[in-house]
Amino acid sequence: MKIYVTSVLVDDQEKALDFYTRKLGFQKKHDVPVGEYRWLTVVSPEQPGGVELLLEPDVHHAAKPFKAAMKADKIPWTSFQVDNIEQEYERLKALDVEFTQPPMPAGNVKIAVFDDSCGNLIQIMQLSEQE
């Protein structure tokens, strides 16, 4: 068994696609109409056959309050690994990505947290040299 897809709840699929591709650098993998919404996934260009991230509409009645509570408590929805967190932080800041937490050590990793502009906080992390 392996993980095929995971999701992030977004308030606007088109806005999310723009952010996750143009700013984060992911590539669109699937874009299939499903009624009013789409099965819309992105993947890392480093692993195009890897785990897909579904940009899932936050239309369920529990989604928006849950997302708001997570954000209010400063809890990231998910985490993406980067090779050089300082470099990625500077690249994303230059693209006007808003960070709520600049890079900082956290045990054996370095982390930073940004707002994905779609209702979520997202963490990026870099493994320590020992990992």
DSSP file with accessible surface (Angstrom, degrees, kcal/mol):
  #  RESIDUE AA STRUCTURE BP1 BP2  ACC     N-H-->O    O-->H-N    N-H-->O    O-->H-N    TCO  KAPPA ALPHA  PHI   PSI    X-CA   Y-CA   Z-CA
    1    1 A M              0   0  241      0, 0.0     2,-0.3     0, 0.0     0, 0.0   0.000 360.0 360.0 360.0 143.1    0.0    0.0    0.0
    2    2 A K        -     0   0  186      0, 0.0     2,-0.5     0, 0.0     0, 0.0  -0.965 360.0 -94.6-144.9 161.3    1.2    3.5   -0.7
    3    3 A I        +     0   0  122     -2,-0.3     3,-0.1     1,-0.2     0, 0.0  -0.660  39.1 172.3 -79.0 126.4   -0.2    7.0   -0.5
    4    4 A Y        +     0   0  126     -2,-0.5    48,-2.4     1,-0.4     2,-0.3   0.805  62.6   3.8-100.5 -46.3   -1.6    8.1   -3.9
    5    5 A V  E     -a   52   0A  42     46,-0.2    -1,-0.4    48,-0.0     2,-0.3  -0.995  53.1-177.3-145.3 145.7   -3.3   11.4   -3.1
    6    6 A T  E     -a   53   0A  70     46,-2.4    48,-3.4    -2,-0.3     2,-0.3  -0.887  22.3-137.6-132.0 166.6   -3.7   13.8   -0.2
    7    7 A S  E     -a   54   0A  35     -2,-0.3     2,-0.4    46,-0.2    48,-0.2  -0.888  15.6-158.0-132.6 160.5   -5.7   17.0   -0.2
    8    8 A V  E     -a   55   0A   0     46,-2.5    48,-2.0    -2,-0.3     2,-0.5  -0.995  30.8-124.9-129.9 131.1   -5.7   20.6    0.9
    9    9 A L  E     -a   56   0A  26     -2,-0.4     2,-0.3    46,-0.2    46,-0.1  -0.697  33.8-172.1 -79.4 127.1   -9.1   22.3    1.3
   10   10 A V  E     -a   57   0A   0     46,-3.1    48,-2.0    -2,-0.5     3,-0.2  -0.907  30.6-143.1-124.6 149.4   -9.2   25.5   -0.8
   11   11 A D  S    S+     0   0   73    107,-1.0     2,-0.3    -2,-0.3    -1,-0.1   0.652  95.8  21.3 -83.6 -13.9  -11.7   28.3   -1.0
   12   12 A D     >  -     0   0   76    106,-0.1     4,-2.6     1,-0.1    -1,-0.3  -0.859  64.5-156.7-156.0 113.1  -11.2   28.7   -4.8
   13   13 A Q  H  > S+     0   0   16     -2,-0.3     4,-2.7     1,-0.2     5,-0.2   0.882  95.4  48.9 -63.2 -40.1   -9.8   26.0   -7.1
   14   14 A E  H  > S+     0   0  105      2,-0.2     4,-2.2     1,-0.2    -1,-0.2   0.931 113.3  46.6 -67.2 -43.2   -8.6   28.4   -9.8
   15   15 A K  H  > S+     0   0   85      1,-0.2     4,-2.5     2,-0.2    -2,-0.2   0.917 113.6  50.2 -62.2 -40.9   -6.8   30.7   -7.3
   16   16 A A  H  X S+     0   0    0     -4,-2.6     4,-3.2     2,-0.2     5,-0.3   0.918 108.0  52.1 -64.6 -43.4   -5.3   27.6   -5.6
   17   17 A L  H  X S+     0   0   15     -4,-2.7     4,-1.9     1,-0.2     5,-0.4   0.931 110.8  48.6 -59.1 -43.4   -4.1   26.2   -9.0
   18   18 A D  H  X>S+     0   0   70     -4,-2.2     4,-2.2     2,-0.2     5,-0.8   0.945 115.5  43.7 -61.3 -47.8   -2.4   29.6   -9.7
   19   19 A F  I  X>S+     0   0    8     -4,-2.5     5,-2.0     1,-0.2     4,-1.2   0.946 115.6  46.0 -64.5 -48.6   -0.7   29.7   -6.3
   20   20 A Y  I  <5S+     0   0    0     -4,-3.2     6,-2.4     3,-0.2    -1,-0.2   0.771 125.2  31.5 -72.1 -24.0    0.4   26.1   -6.1
   21   21 A T  I  X5S+     0   0   41     -4,-1.9     4,-0.9    -5,-0.3    -2,-0.2   0.893 125.8  36.6 -95.2 -55.1    1.8   26.1   -9.7
   22   22 A R  I  <5S+     0   0  140     -4,-2.2    -3,-0.2    -5,-0.4    -2,-0.1   0.904 132.2  24.7 -69.7 -40.7    3.0   29.7  -10.3
   23   23 A K  I  <<S+     0   0   33     -4,-1.2    -3,-0.2    -5,-0.8    -1,-0.1   0.916 131.5  34.4 -92.4 -47.8    4.3   30.4   -6.8
   24   24 A L  T  4<S-     0   0   22     -5,-2.0    -3,-0.2     2,-0.0    -4,-0.1   0.749 100.5-126.7 -82.4 -23.8    5.2   27.0   -5.3
   25   25 A G     <  +     0   0   34     -4,-0.9    -4,-0.2    -6,-0.3    -3,-0.1   0.577  55.2 145.1  93.1   8.9    6.3   25.5   -8.6
   26   26 A F        -     0   0   41     -6,-2.4     2,-0.4    18,-0.1    -1,-0.2  -0.330  43.9-125.5 -72.7 165.2    4.1   22.4   -8.6
   27   27 A Q  E     -B   43   0A  96     16,-3.0    16,-2.5    -2,-0.0     2,-0.2  -0.915  20.2-110.6-114.8 141.1    2.8   21.0  -11.9
   28   28 A K  E     +B   42   0A 113     -2,-0.4    14,-0.3    14,-0.2     3,-0.1  -0.487  38.2 170.6 -66.8 133.4   -0.9   20.3  -12.8
   29   29 A K  E     +     0   0A  85     12,-3.0     2,-0.4     1,-0.4    13,-0.2   0.775  61.9  15.9-109.7 -53.2   -1.5   16.6  -13.1
   30   30 A H  E     +B   41   0A  64     11,-0.9    11,-2.3     2,-0.0    -1,-0.4  -0.975  49.1 173.4-128.0 141.5   -5.3   16.1  -13.4
   31   31 A D  E     +B   40   0A  59     -2,-0.4     9,-0.2     9,-0.2    -3,-0.0  -0.734  19.8 161.4-145.4  88.3   -8.0   18.5  -14.1
   32   32 A V  E     -B   39   0A  70      7,-1.9     7,-3.3    -2,-0.2     2,-0.1  -0.955  39.3-122.0-117.4 122.3  -11.3   16.6  -14.5
   33   33 A P  E     +B   38   0A 107      0, 0.0     2,-0.3     0, 0.0     5,-0.3  -0.397  28.7 179.8 -61.8 134.0  -14.7   18.3  -14.2
   34   34 A V  E >   -B   37   0A  88      3,-3.4     3,-1.7     1,-0.2     2,-0.2  -0.772  58.8 -69.7-136.4  84.8  -16.8   16.8  -11.5
   35   35 A G  T 3  S-     0   0   81     -2,-0.3    -1,-0.2     1,-0.3     0, 0.0  -0.428 116.4  -9.0  66.3-128.8  -20.1   18.6  -11.4
   36   36 A E  T 3  S+     0   0  164     -2,-0.2    -1,-0.3    -3,-0.1     2,-0.1   0.715 137.6  41.3 -73.6 -20.7  -19.6   22.1  -10.2
   37   37 A Y  E <  S-B   34   0A  79     -3,-1.7    -3,-3.4    20,-0.0     2,-0.3  -0.405  79.3-117.2-117.8-169.6  -16.0   21.5   -9.1
   38   38 A R  E     -B   33   0A  58     -5,-0.3     2,-1.2    17,-0.2    -2,-0.0  -0.965  18.2-122.8-134.5 149.8  -13.0   19.6  -10.5
   39   39 A W  E     +B   32   0A  88     -7,-3.3    -7,-1.9    -2,-0.3     2,-0.6  -0.825  51.9 174.3 -84.7  96.0  -10.7   16.7   -9.6
   40   40 A L  E     +B   31   0A   0     -2,-1.2    15,-3.2    15,-0.3     2,-0.3  -0.939   5.8 171.6-119.7 110.5   -7.7   19.0   -9.7
   41   41 A T  E     -BC  30  54A   0    -11,-2.3   -12,-3.0    -2,-0.6   -11,-0.9  -0.891  14.8-164.1-122.6 153.8   -4.3   17.7   -8.6
   42   42 A V  E     -BC  28  53A   1     11,-2.0    11,-3.0    -2,-0.3     2,-0.3  -0.906   7.3-164.7-127.4 158.3   -0.8   19.0   -8.7
   43   43 A V  E     -B   27   0A   5    -16,-2.5   -16,-3.0    -2,-0.3     9,-0.1  -0.935  31.5 -94.0-136.9 163.1    2.5   17.2   -8.2
   44   44 A S    >   -     0   0   27      7,-0.4     3,-1.4     3,-0.4     6,-0.3  -0.577  26.1-136.7 -73.9 135.4    6.1   18.0   -7.6
   45   45 A P  T 3  S+     0   0   59      0, 0.0    -1,-0.1     0, 0.0   -19,-0.1   0.765 107.9  60.5 -64.2 -19.1    8.2   18.4  -10.7
   46   46 A E  T 3  S+     0   0  152      1,-0.3     3,-0.1     2,-0.1   -20,-0.0   0.693 120.4  23.7 -77.4 -20.2   10.8   16.4   -8.9
   47   47 A Q    X   +     0   0  131     -3,-1.4     3,-2.5     4,-0.1    -3,-0.4  -0.484  68.2 165.6-142.8  67.8    8.4   13.5   -8.5
   48   48 A P  T 3  S+     0   0   69      0, 0.0    -1,-0.1     0, 0.0    -2,-0.1   0.764  84.5  45.6 -62.3 -20.9    5.8   13.7  -11.3
   49   49 A G  T 3  S+     0   0   69     -3,-0.1     3,-0.1    -4,-0.1    -3,-0.0   0.327 102.0  93.6 -98.5   8.1    4.7   10.1  -10.6
   50   50 A G  S <  S-     0   0   26     -3,-2.5    -3,-0.0    -6,-0.3   -46,-0.0   0.102  89.3 -33.7 -86.5-160.3    4.6   10.7   -6.8
   51   51 A V        -     0   0   68      1,-0.1    -7,-0.4   -46,-0.1     2,-0.3  -0.290  61.6-137.8 -60.8 134.5    1.9   11.7   -4.4
   52   52 A E  E     -a    5   0A   8    -48,-2.4   -46,-2.4    -9,-0.1     2,-0.6  -0.733   3.4-139.4 -95.5 146.0   -0.7   14.1   -5.8
   53   53 A L  E     -aC   6  42A  12    -11,-3.0   -11,-2.0    -2,-0.3     2,-0.5  -0.936  16.6-147.0-105.4 114.1   -2.0   17.0   -3.9
   54   54 A L  E     -aC   7  41A  13    -48,-3.4   -46,-2.5    -2,-0.6     2,-1.4  -0.726   5.2-145.5 -83.7 124.3   -5.8   17.4   -4.5
   55   55 A L  E     -a    8   0A   0    -15,-3.2   -15,-0.3    -2,-0.5   -17,-0.2  -0.725  32.6-170.0 -87.8  86.8   -6.9   21.1   -4.5
   56   56 A E  E     -a    9   0A  73    -48,-2.0   -46,-3.1    -2,-1.4   -44,-0.1  -0.687  23.3-114.7 -92.8 128.9  -10.2   20.2   -2.9
   57   57 A P  E     -a   10   0A  23      0, 0.0     2,-1.0     0, 0.0     3,-0.4  -0.324  18.3-135.1 -60.4 138.1  -13.1   22.7   -2.6
   58   58 A D        +     0   0    7    -48,-2.0     6,-0.3     1,-0.2     9,-0.1  -0.285  64.2 126.0 -89.6  50.7  -13.9   23.6    1.0
   59   59 A V        +     0   0   80     -2,-1.0    -1,-0.2     4,-0.1     2,-0.1   0.639  33.4 106.1 -88.8 -13.8  -17.6   23.3    0.5
   60   60 A H  S >> S-     0   0  116     -3,-0.4     3,-1.7     1,-0.1     4,-0.7  -0.418  81.9-118.5 -64.8 142.1  -18.5   20.8    3.2
   61   61 A H  T 34 S+     0   0  160      1,-0.3    -1,-0.1     2,-0.2     3,-0.0   0.768 113.1  47.4 -58.1 -24.5  -20.3   22.6    6.1
   62   62 A A  T 3> S+     0   0   46      1,-0.1     4,-1.9     2,-0.1    -1,-0.3   0.644  94.5  79.2 -89.1 -13.9  -17.5   21.7    8.5
   63   63 A A  H <> S+     0   0    8     -3,-1.7     4,-3.0     2,-0.2     5,-0.2   0.935  90.8  45.3 -65.2 -53.0  -14.6   22.7    6.3
   64   64 A K  H  X S+     0   0  116     -4,-0.7     4,-2.7    -6,-0.3     5,-0.2   0.941 115.4  45.9 -63.0 -46.0  -14.5   26.5    6.7
   65   65 A P  H  > S+     0   0   84      0, 0.0     4,-2.3     0, 0.0    -1,-0.2   0.911 114.6  49.6 -62.7 -37.9  -14.9   26.5   10.5
   66   66 A F  H  X S+     0   0  105     -4,-1.9     4,-2.5     2,-0.2    -2,-0.2   0.948 112.5  46.6 -63.6 -47.5  -12.2   23.8   10.8
   67   67 A K  H  X S+     0   0   10     -4,-3.0     4,-2.6     1,-0.2     5,-0.2   0.913 112.1  51.1 -60.5 -43.1   -9.8   25.7    8.5
   68   68 A A  H  X S+     0   0   63     -4,-2.7     4,-2.8    -5,-0.2    -1,-0.2   0.906 110.8  48.4 -62.5 -41.0  -10.5   28.9   10.4
   69   69 A A  H  X S+     0   0   51     -4,-2.3     4,-2.0     2,-0.2    -2,-0.2   0.915 111.5  49.6 -66.6 -42.0   -9.7   27.2   13.7
   70   70 A M  H  <>S+     0   0   40     -4,-2.5     5,-3.0     2,-0.2    -2,-0.2   0.933 114.3  45.2 -60.3 -45.3   -6.5   25.6   12.4
   71   71 A K  H ><5S+     0   0   70     -4,-2.6     3,-1.6     1,-0.2    -2,-0.2   0.912 110.6  52.9 -67.1 -42.8   -5.4   29.0   11.1
   72   72 A A  H 3<5S+     0   0   78     -4,-2.8    -1,-0.2     1,-0.3    -2,-0.2   0.867 111.5  47.0 -60.9 -35.4   -6.3   30.8   14.3
   73   73 A D  T 3<5S-     0   0  115     -4,-2.0    -1,-0.3    -5,-0.2    -2,-0.2   0.354 115.1-120.4 -86.9   4.3   -4.3   28.3   16.3
   74   74 A K  T < 5 +     0   0  162     -3,-1.6    -3,-0.2     1,-0.2    -2,-0.1   0.836  59.8 152.1  60.3  39.4   -1.4   28.7   13.8
   75   75 A I      < -     0   0   77     -5,-3.0    46,-0.4    -6,-0.2    -1,-0.2  -0.876  43.1-129.0-102.8 118.3   -1.5   25.0   12.8
   76   76 A P        -     0   0   31      0, 0.0    46,-0.2     0, 0.0     3,-0.1  -0.367   5.3-139.2 -64.6 145.1   -0.2   24.3    9.3
   77   77 A W  S    S-     0   0   61     44,-3.6     2,-0.3     1,-0.2    45,-0.2   0.889  78.3 -18.5 -69.1 -42.6   -2.5   22.1    7.2
   78   78 A T  E     -d  122   0B  41     43,-0.6    45,-2.6     2,-0.0     2,-0.4  -0.906  64.7-118.6-154.3-179.5    0.4   20.1    5.7
   79   79 A S  E     -d  123   0B  48     -2,-0.3     2,-0.4    43,-0.2    45,-0.2  -0.995  13.2-161.1-137.3 137.2    4.2   20.2    5.2
   80   80 A F  E     -d  124   0B  38     43,-2.5    45,-2.2    -2,-0.4     2,-0.3  -0.951  20.8-128.2-116.9 138.6    6.4   20.2    2.1
   81   81 A Q  E     -d  125   0B 120     -2,-0.4     2,-0.3    43,-0.2    45,-0.2  -0.659  25.8-175.2 -87.2 138.4   10.1   19.3    2.2
   82   82 A V        -     0   0   21     43,-2.9    45,-0.4    -2,-0.3     3,-0.3  -0.913  28.4-136.0-127.4 156.8   12.6   21.6    0.6
   83   83 A D  S    S+     0   0  129     -2,-0.3     2,-0.4     1,-0.3    -1,-0.1   0.851  98.8  21.4 -78.7 -37.3   16.4   21.2    0.1
   84   84 A N     >  -     0   0   70      1,-0.1     4,-2.4    41,-0.1    -1,-0.3  -0.875  65.1-172.3-136.8 100.9   17.3   24.7    1.3
   85   85 A I  H  > S+     0   0    0     -2,-0.4     4,-2.7    -3,-0.3     5,-0.2   0.864  85.7  52.7 -66.9 -36.8   14.8   26.5    3.5
   86   86 A E  H  > S+     0   0   86      2,-0.2     4,-2.3     1,-0.2    -1,-0.2   0.936 112.2  45.9 -64.0 -44.2   16.5   29.9    3.5
   87   87 A Q  H  > S+     0   0  136      2,-0.2     4,-2.4     1,-0.2    -2,-0.2   0.921 114.9  47.0 -64.5 -42.5   16.7   29.9   -0.3
   88   88 A E  H  X S+     0   0   44     -4,-2.4     4,-2.7     2,-0.2     5,-0.3   0.903 110.0  54.0 -67.9 -38.4   13.1   28.8   -0.6
   89   89 A Y  H  X S+     0   0   32     -4,-2.7     4,-2.5    -5,-0.2    -2,-0.2   0.945 111.6  44.4 -59.2 -48.7   11.9   31.4    2.0
   90   90 A E  H  X S+     0   0  111     -4,-2.3     4,-2.0     2,-0.2    -2,-0.2   0.903 113.0  51.4 -65.6 -40.0   13.6   34.2    0.0
   91   91 A R  H  X S+     0   0   93     -4,-2.4     4,-0.7     2,-0.2    -2,-0.2   0.944 113.7  43.8 -62.7 -45.6   12.3   32.9   -3.3
   92   92 A L  H ><>S+     0   0    0     -4,-2.7     5,-2.3     1,-0.2     3,-0.8   0.898 110.6  53.9 -70.1 -38.5    8.7   32.8   -2.0
   93   93 A K  H ><5S+     0   0   94     -4,-2.5     3,-1.9    -5,-0.3    -1,-0.2   0.901 104.1  56.6 -61.0 -38.2    8.9   36.2   -0.3
   94   94 A A  H 3<5S+     0   0   80     -4,-2.0    -1,-0.3     1,-0.3    -2,-0.2   0.750 104.5  53.6 -64.9 -21.6   10.0   37.7   -3.6
   95   95 A L  T <<5S-     0   0   55     -3,-0.8    -1,-0.3    -4,-0.7    -2,-0.2   0.185 124.6-106.4 -95.8  14.7    6.8   36.3   -5.0
   96   96 A D  T < 5 +     0   0  131     -3,-1.9     2,-0.4     1,-0.2    -3,-0.2   0.740  63.0 159.8  66.4  27.4    4.8   38.1   -2.3
   97   97 A V      < -     0   0    9     -5,-2.3     2,-0.6    -8,-0.1    -1,-0.2  -0.676  39.0-129.8 -76.6 131.8    4.0   34.9   -0.3
   98   98 A E        -     0   0  146     17,-0.5    17,-2.9    -2,-0.4     2,-0.4  -0.766  20.2-156.8 -90.8 120.5    3.1   35.9    3.2
   99   99 A F  E     -E  114   0B  36     -2,-0.6    15,-0.3    15,-0.3    22,-0.0  -0.772  18.4-173.6 -96.3 138.0    5.0   34.0    6.0
  100  100 A T  E    S+     0   0B  75     13,-2.2    14,-0.2    -2,-0.4    -1,-0.1   0.570  85.4  29.0 -98.6 -16.0    3.6   33.7    9.5
  101  101 A Q  E    S-E  113   0B  66     12,-1.9    12,-2.2     3,-0.0    -1,-0.3  -0.921  77.3-146.5-145.3 114.1    6.9   32.0   10.7
  102  102 A P  E     -     0   0B  61      0, 0.0     9,-0.1     0, 0.0   -16,-0.1  -0.276  52.9 -60.9 -70.2 169.4   10.3   32.7    9.2
  103  103 A P  E     +     0   0B  24      0, 0.0     9,-0.2     0, 0.0    22,-0.1  -0.227  69.6 160.9 -54.4 135.1   12.8   29.8    9.1
  104  104 A M  E     -E  111   0B  70      7,-2.0     7,-2.8    -3,-0.1     2,-0.1  -0.983  42.6 -97.2-152.4 152.1   13.7   28.5   12.5
  105  105 A P  E     +E  110   0B  99      0, 0.0     5,-0.3     0, 0.0     2,-0.2  -0.473  34.0 179.1 -70.5 145.0   15.2   25.4   14.0
  106  106 A A  E >   -E  109   0B  38      3,-3.3     3,-1.2     1,-0.2     2,-0.3  -0.711  60.5 -64.9-146.3  87.3   12.7   22.8   15.4
  107  107 A G  T 3  S-     0   0   78      1,-0.2    -1,-0.2    -2,-0.2     0, 0.0  -0.511 119.9  -8.1  68.1-123.0   14.5   19.8   16.7
  108  108 A N  T 3  S+     0   0  105     -2,-0.3    20,-1.6    -3,-0.1     2,-0.3   0.235 131.7  54.3 -91.5  12.3   16.3   18.0   13.9
  109  109 A V  E <  S-EF 106 127B  34     -3,-1.2    -3,-3.3    18,-0.2     2,-0.4  -0.870  73.3-126.7-134.4 169.8   14.7   20.2   11.1
  110  110 A K  E     -EF 105 126B  87     16,-2.1    16,-2.5    -2,-0.3     2,-0.3  -0.965  32.8-172.3-114.4 139.8   14.2   23.8   10.1
  111  111 A I  E     -EF 104 125B  27     -7,-2.8    -7,-2.0    -2,-0.4     2,-0.3  -0.906  16.5-179.3-130.8 158.6   10.7   25.0    9.5
  112  112 A A  E     - F   0 124B   0     12,-1.9    12,-2.8    -2,-0.3     2,-0.4  -0.958  16.1-146.3-147.3 156.4    8.9   28.0    8.1
  113  113 A V  E     +EF 101 123B  12    -12,-2.2   -13,-2.2    -2,-0.3   -12,-1.9  -0.990  16.6 178.2-132.0 134.5    5.1   28.6    7.7
  114  114 A F  E     -EF  99 122B   0      8,-2.8     8,-3.1    -2,-0.4     2,-0.5  -0.879  32.4-110.7-130.8 164.3    3.3   30.6    5.0
  115  115 A D  E     - F   0 121B  31    -17,-2.9   -17,-0.5    -2,-0.3     6,-0.2  -0.830  18.0-153.4 -92.9 126.9   -0.3   31.5    4.1
  116  116 A D        -     0   0    0      4,-2.7     5,-0.1    -2,-0.5    -1,-0.1   0.418  33.2-123.8 -83.9   4.6   -1.4   29.8    0.9
  117  117 A S  S    S+     0   0   53      3,-0.3    -1,-0.1   -19,-0.1     4,-0.1   0.512  98.3  85.1  67.3   5.9   -3.9   32.5    0.1
  118  118 A C  S    S-     0   0    0      2,-0.3  -107,-1.0  -109,-0.1  -106,-0.1   0.109 120.1 -79.2-121.4  15.8   -6.6   29.8   -0.1
  119  119 A G  S    S+     0   0   18      1,-0.3     2,-0.3  -109,-0.1   -48,-0.2   0.534  98.0  99.3 102.7   9.9   -7.4   29.6    3.7
  120  120 A N        -     0   0    5    -50,-0.1    -4,-2.7   -49,-0.1     2,-0.4  -0.931  61.8-135.9-130.6 152.7   -4.5   27.5    4.9
  121  121 A L  E     - F   0 115B   6    -46,-0.4   -44,-3.6    -2,-0.3   -43,-0.6  -0.872  27.9-163.5 -97.7 137.5   -1.2   27.7    6.6
  122  122 A I  E     -dF  78 114B   0     -8,-3.1    -8,-2.8    -2,-0.4     2,-0.4  -0.982   6.0-145.6-125.6 135.4    1.4   25.5    5.0
  123  123 A Q  E     -dF  79 113B  47    -45,-2.6   -43,-2.5    -2,-0.4     2,-0.4  -0.784   6.4-162.2 -98.7 141.3    4.8   24.5    6.5
  124  124 A I  E     -dF  80 112B   5    -12,-2.8   -12,-1.9    -2,-0.4     2,-0.3  -0.929  15.3-171.4-113.7 148.2    8.0   24.0    4.6
  125  125 A M  E     -dF  81 111B  28    -45,-2.2   -43,-2.9    -2,-0.4     2,-0.4  -0.986  18.0-155.1-142.0 149.6   10.7   22.0    6.2
  126  126 A Q  E     - F   0 110B  26    -16,-2.5   -16,-2.1    -2,-0.3   -43,-0.1  -0.995  25.7-125.8-122.5 128.0   14.4   21.1    5.6
  127  127 A L  E     - F   0 109B  62     -2,-0.4   -18,-0.2   -45,-0.4   -19,-0.0  -0.407  32.5-107.5 -66.8 148.8   15.9   18.0    7.1
  128  128 A S    >   -     0   0   28    -20,-1.6     3,-1.4     1,-0.1    -1,-0.1  -0.260  33.2-101.9 -69.9 166.8   19.0   18.5    9.2
  129  129 A E  T 3  S+     0   0  170      1,-0.3    -1,-0.1   -20,-0.0    -2,-0.1   0.786 120.6  59.3 -61.3 -27.2   22.4   17.5    7.7
  130  130 A Q  T 3         0   0  155    -22,-0.1    -1,-0.3     0, 0.0   -22,-0.0   0.658 360.0 360.0 -77.3 -18.9   22.3   14.3    9.9
  131  131 A E    <         0   0  131     -3,-1.4    -4,-0.0   -23,-0.2   -22,-0.0  -0.307 360.0 360.0 -68.4 360.0   19.0   13.0    8.4
